[in-house]
């Protein structure tokens, strides 16, 4: 179940007395986008100064996660873990509050979401442990397109970030495990325009630099991980639920 400030997330359109886990991803996203606390958290993240990460003999031990990968790391062995170059993709951070173990993923496709979360949670351990979740990335990339069909003309919203966000929150909310959502810097909370009026994301990446607190996410807009120590943690490719979906 997905919780904000300790309370289950419910959509404003849910019928009275209905189960909170029955809300669709679209309804849940709308409710989360309107949450004042999550909006404030997104504002703080966007205001975080850009940070450039490099590594070497004197640098921190870091792990970089590419698109459609995830990594689960032990804070005793890794100082920094992060990802970048996210446009329509969404970065997911899950932290086990009992052990301090953290798993991050760079999700790019709806069909990998359910299987991806299963993989991440298998390595985090602690079936009854409280988990903090941060969702960062993606933007309002939908554009209106006129579609011609047998029923005539109609407007259709096309995009990648919104369906992906809907799937992510829906899977989290239907889980028996409790996930405390701490950051929701996605879609409209992560969108700006360039000089030509084109929409683009504000935060294109992140690094987790202190696993002992939940207030440790740093924005990475232009980031370089010069040496990625990919052998010191488990990095794997996110798998779709059914074979042949990748």
NORCORCOR-V797691 format. One record per backbone hydrogen bond with DSSP energy under -1.0 kcal/mol. CO is the residue of the C=O (numbers start at 1). NH is the residue of the N-H. If there is no record, write none. Layout:
co:CO nh:NH
co:CO nh:NH
This chain:
co:1 nh:179
co:2 nh:9
co:3 nh:181
co:4 nh:7
co:7 nh:4
co:11 nh:14
co:15 nh:18
co:19 nh:22
co:24 nh:28
co:25 nh:29
co:26 nh:30
co:27 nh:31
co:28 nh:32
co:29 nh:33
co:32 nh:35
co:35 nh:39
co:36 nh:40
co:37 nh:41
co:38 nh:42
co:39 nh:43
co:40 nh:44
co:41 nh:45
co:42 nh:46
co:43 nh:47
co:45 nh:48
co:61 nh:79
co:61 nh:80
co:62 nh:229
co:63 nh:82
co:66 nh:69
co:68 nh:238
co:69 nh:106
co:70 nh:236
co:71 nh:104
co:72 nh:234
co:73 nh:102
co:74 nh:77
co:74 nh:78
co:80 nh:63
co:81 nh:208
co:82 nh:65
co:83 nh:206
co:90 nh:107
co:91 nh:136
co:92 nh:105
co:93 nh:134
co:94 nh:103
co:95 nh:132
co:96 nh:100
co:101 nh:96
co:102 nh:73
co:103 nh:94
co:104 nh:71
co:105 nh:92
co:106 nh:68
co:107 nh:90
co:109 nh:112
co:110 nh:113
co:111 nh:241
co:112 nh:116
co:113 nh:117
co:114 nh:118
co:115 nh:119
co:116 nh:120
co:117 nh:121
co:118 nh:122
co:121 nh:125
co:126 nh:129
co:130 nh:97
co:131 nh:180
co:132 nh:95
co:133 nh:182
co:133 nh:183
co:134 nh:93
co:135 nh:185
co:136 nh:91
co:139 nh:141
co:143 nh:158
co:145 nh:156
co:147 nh:154
co:149 nh:152
co:152 nh:149
co:154 nh:147
co:156 nh:145
co:158 nh:143
co:160 nh:164
co:161 nh:165
co:162 nh:166
co:163 nh:167
co:164 nh:168
co:165 nh:169
co:166 nh:170
co:167 nh:171
co:168 nh:172
co:169 nh:173
co:170 nh:174
co:178 nh:131
co:179 nh:3
co:180 nh:133
co:183 nh:135
co:184 nh:186
co:185 nh:137
co:186 nh:189
co:187 nh:190
co:190 nh:202
co:192 nh:200
co:194 nh:197
co:198 nh:194
co:200 nh:192
co:204 nh:86
co:205 nh:220
co:206 nh:83
co:207 nh:218
co:208 nh:81
co:210 nh:213
co:216 nh:209
co:218 nh:207
co:228 nh:230
co:234 nh:72
co:236 nh:70
co:242 nh:245
